[in-house]
Amino acid sequence: MTQSQWGIHIRTRGLKLAGSSVQRWKIAFFLSFLVNILVALSSIYVPNANTMENSFPPQGQLIYTPLQAEIEYKLVNYHLGVGHDVQIYEQPPSEEVDAAWAELTKYSIAKVPQSVSQKLPNETWPVPGSADAPEYIISPDVFHALHCLDLLRMKLHPDYYESKFTINQKGHAEHCIGHIRQSLMCFGDVTINPSQWSKNHGYAFLRTDVAHTCRDFDRLRDWTEENWFDLQDGMLALDIHGNPVQAPK
């Protein structure tokens, strides 16, 4: 090999080595960049313990609600609803049972100022007689779902509640079934019900009396009580001017 050829060989080899080093450097830089991006994303999307305690899930509501600040989560152990673990809501009809259900939805209708109503995704009617300081009628959907569940409960005891169903409410009951179904599917509780062996029954069954991650219902109800609008009996609708319309007897 001549001196000239040797020089070309050395330069070519040097270029290959240099190219290899540059390639490795690019790969290392790219991997480092990816790691930093992943770390940054994890710091944004992975909540710490304090966040989990007070505002889980971190994404919150996708649609504005004036109750957003009232949403807090807590662990609630479900009741089995049979045997000795039956709450008053599942007991046979009585004045006490009716009072307990009525208390759940007593403050279901609330009023909010115009500044709040303007943030709502849907228009809502004004409170009658509030033209000077407009207030608007709202109702958190949880109370409507509870109302529907109470209606279906009463349908299980037609003899006891015959006086409450003076007209055919089949359509109302069907609406309530659909609404409760949608509500359950909407929130999609993913709490795991374990399969456990029962010595008394001699077989394994799914336990539903386990801890669930729940919104604090008392906080939501307290908010509606503080902002309660007393919708008088029979005042089920408002006309285009916001005046009460009596429901037909």
NORTA-V412518 format. One record per residue. N is the residue number from 1. PHI is phi in whole degrees, 0 to 359 (* if undefined). NEAR is the number of other C-alpha atoms within 8 Angstrom. D_CENTER is the distance of its C-alpha to the mean C-alpha in Angstrom with 2 decimals. Layout:
n = (N:N)
phi = (PHI:PHI)
near = (NEAR:NEAR)
d_center = (D_CENTER:D_CENTER)
//
This chain:
n = (1:2:3:4:5:6:7:8:9:10:11:12:13:14:15:16:17:18:19:20:21:22:23:24:25:26:27:28:29:30:31:32:33:34:35:36:37:38:39:40:41:42:43:44:45:46:47:48:49:50:51:52:53:54:55:56:57:58:59:60:61:62:63:64:65:66:67:68:69:70:71:72:73:74:75:76:77:78:79:80:81:82:83:84:85:86:87:88:89:90:91:92:93:94:95:96:97:98:99:100:101:102:103:104:105:106:107:108:109:110:111:112:113:114:115:116:117:118:119:120:121:122:123:124:125:126:127:128:129:130:131:132:133:134:135:136:137:138:139:140:141:142:143:144:145:146:147:148:149:150:151:152:153:154:155:156:157:158:159:160:161:162:163:164:165:166:167:168:169:170:171:172:173:174:175:176:177:178:179:180:181:182:183:184:185:186:187:188:189:190:191:192:193:194:195:196:197:198:199:200:201:202:203:204:205:206:207:208:209:210:211:212:213:214:215:216:217:218:219:220:221:222:223:224:225:226:227:228:229:230:231:232:233:234:235:236:237:238:239:240:241:242:243:244:245:246:247:248:249)
phi = (*:284:299:294:296:299:295:296:299:298:294:296:297:297:295:297:296:296:298:296:295:297:298:296:295:296:297:298:296:296:296:298:298:297:300:297:296:297:296:296:295:295:290:275:262:262:288:278:298:295:296:300:290:253:224:288:281:296:286:62:280:272:239:300:217:293:266:306:291:270:283:227:245:210:274:230:277:291:270:290:84:222:64:269:249:243:276:298:294:258:282:303:300:195:297:293:295:299:295:295:292:297:295:297:247:300:249:283:256:231:234:227:291:300:299:279:299:292:271:292:288:230:294:220:283:282:289:304:77:248:299:293:226:305:233:231:272:220:207:301:296:304:286:292:297:294:302:296:296:296:299:294:300:294:295:287:231:298:294:289:254:304:291:279:242:285:236:292:249:301:297:297:295:295:301:295:300:295:291:295:301:295:296:295:289:297:272:44:300:255:302:272:266:283:269:229:282:248:294:294:266:79:203:269:214:282:273:256:271:237:288:237:275:235:291:287:297:299:295:295:292:299:296:293:294:293:247:295:244:281:282:297:305:90:273:264:207:234:280:296:265:85:272:298:243:287:289:295:287)
near = (4:5:6:6:8:9:8:8:8:8:8:8:8:8:8:8:8:8:8:8:8:8:8:8:8:8:8:8:8:8:8:8:8:8:8:8:8:8:8:8:8:8:8:7:6:6:10:6:6:7:10:11:9:8:11:11:6:8:6:8:7:5:5:9:7:6:8:9:5:8:11:10:12:9:8:8:8:9:10:8:8:6:5:4:8:11:8:7:7:7:8:5:8:6:6:6:12:9:8:10:10:8:7:9:10:6:11:13:13:13:12:11:10:9:6:9:11:7:7:9:6:4:7:8:8:10:11:8:4:9:7:4:6:10:12:13:13:9:9:8:6:6:11:10:12:10:9:13:10:9:10:10:8:9:8:6:9:8:5:7:10:8:6:5:8:6:4:6:7:6:7:7:11:8:8:13:9:8:10:11:8:8:9:9:7:6:6:6:5:4:7:4:8:7:8:8:8:9:6:4:5:7:7:8:8:8:9:9:8:9:9:9:9:8:8:10:6:6:10:11:10:8:10:12:10:6:9:11:9:5:7:5:5:6:11:10:8:11:8:5:5:10:8:10:9:8:8:3:2)
d_center = (80.37:81.70:80.59:78.94:77.06:76.05:74.65:72.58:71.27:70.28:68.49:66.65:65.55:64.46:62.36:60.69:59.96:58.65:56.46:55.08:54.30:52.53:50.48:49.45:48.62:46.40:44.52:44.12:42.91:40.37:39.00:38.88:37.02:34.40:33.98:33.52:30.89:28.92:29.25:28.09:25.01:24.14:24.47:21.95:19.24:19.78:18.38:20.82:20.49:19.87:16.97:15.41:16.01:14.52:12.00:10.79:9.49:12.16:11.10:8.42:7.71:10.26:11.13:12.62:11.51:14.04:11.65:10.79:13.52:12.34:9.17:10.79:10.48:13.16:14.73:15.14:17.83:17.34:20.43:22.41:23.11:26.74:30.02:30.00:26.23:25.30:23.50:24.77:22.09:23.61:27.19:29.76:29.77:31.37:31.27:29.42:26.69:26.38:26.25:23.41:21.27:22.44:21.46:17.76:17.75:20.80:19.29:16.88:18.77:19.00:21.20:20.98:23.95:24.93:24.10:20.38:20.53:22.18:19.14:16.97:16.74:18.41:21.41:21.41:24.51:26.32:27.04:30.59:33.28:31.35:33.33:34.80:31.48:28.95:25.68:23.07:21.09:17.30:14.95:11.19:10.13:9.23:12.99:14.07:12.55:14.38:17.40:17.50:17.40:20.15:22.16:22.20:23.21:26.07:27.06:27.89:30.55:32.30:35.46:33.86:31.72:34.30:34.81:31.17:31.50:34.60:33.58:32.29:28.48:28.20:26.46:24.00:23.27:22.89:20.41:18.36:18.56:17.31:14.39:13.23:13.93:11.87:8.77:9.54:10.40:7.51:5.16:8.68:9.37:12.34:13.93:17.62:19.66:23.20:26.34:28.78:32.29:33.10:36.68:36.61:35.61:37.34:34.60:31.34:28.01:24.30:23.08:19.74:20.43:19.09:16.94:13.16:10.85:8.88:7.57:10.94:11.18:14.69:13.95:11.86:14.70:17.32:16.31:16.72:19.89:21.28:20.74:21.56:23.50:25.75:25.69:28.97:29.57:30.46:29.11:26.60:27.20:28.80:31.48:31.69:33.14:30.40:32.69:31.50:32.34:33.23:31.81:34.68:35.89)
//
